[in-house]
């Protein structure tokens, strides 16, 4: 009996030692943390660790920073942080691959490579080491109101480019609004502002010239932020589309498989 008690104590001590500290850097809506007696509000600036369990109510978001990264949640549910962190590195790598893939419609620029070296932290751009091919004939001219935004994008200044696209959207012709919205969402995701990107992608139409790219990027971000059910819904909406290229179909199937695995955890 004494040996069993010592074993339990050792496990508890081990869990405490290896728990990863996190800080609530931003939240919106209702976010709560489970305590021994009840659920309590989790405020911006609060310090917790990876052994914590948190709950999001509908239409809520939270960003948690930790050494070398950021954990974002965007869907209603109860989450065990240690399980989420176990998937974080792989999901960041998958996100970089999808950003590269769906970035080809942004200003007619396509990444040369879909591979990204290493996992990026919270303050680094997840697409910052991409090389871009520029179609000079279709590149924005000095008279193009979007020239500044596309130049910032090409130079890797994704956060600034997102702001520039945001300024263009209110007065843009309907034919260009979706393009600017998608470009802004892509830039925000590349700058690691996942919540900002998700909000724009969710508000965008599910049909049109950017439908496939929107679905792939939104599904990837949903998987990364706990919105697994929405990811499946978005993927199913385009899974049988004749506009899907062969590698897009593979990507859809891979994400559906990942969603199934996440649901079983």
Steps between C-alpha positions, in 0.01 A plus 500: 500500500782733589671422170180578306464832681858593421439411135197728481693784663785450253259522207346820634841656554608395150187656345570824685864510393424445133193724480549777244419854620262702281362852513168629370609763249154573359142377529154582374166376627472257790812300590517307827749279683408193700590510869450239770157638581364683195564676169649847541554780245842498335614858460755656265840494670422189705781246539409131482677179401449213258325283759205742491160433347319797347157557353385730219139605459351569152664778297804509728872506426817479707873530432748341738871568463778275620874477448549469125139503390135596523190288553172632357146369551204617292206270572263413782622208706701367793872463438784323677804716426756222527326309219490811282867576557592144405370573148620861474834452325363272229204730442726802454693311234178395327378860510815621325447243225139605446590870502753432228249298299211746515720808464526454126187707437628793702594759239592225251804412707585136569744358756791310350492245781240356734758402757577714801812449708422472868206597716431866546431680825228744582688809384625357170323493165401146406564576132798732539753284317293450185646598165247647261468490122358828377296523182624837380213543252237460773693665783333813634605822329552834668140594410358193671355595842611158627861551392618588849331196653647261245846654535487452876385142448780427254754641747373275778344781705185298553349689794541833319366349177192376685432853626541637148251248360260585784503867395417403142198280572230759594525691170601212273278389210309180577719313251809581707367484856530123526853512361604760757326311782677178410834679463451665840409168662802329345731778620360485853549124515854541368564756775366247754182700572281191480191653659501796262537269202227263619251782551548625145488153344181413688337819371603439138263336250543126459475527121692689235856512367656468847266230634749213492789699646273647767376155597848349521642785707196528729493124558870500588458787745191335647693180565777702664260685730263231622217564251508142371129474418513816289813374325318183395199701381718731292698213348187304414362806321783484244603133513315408181557827317623454141722804555719310746841417359644157573733626773211700649300177525787335683516796738125481566520128578800550727321771699183290527712215634664737748158627611386144566810436711447821698139407570612167647740661748 
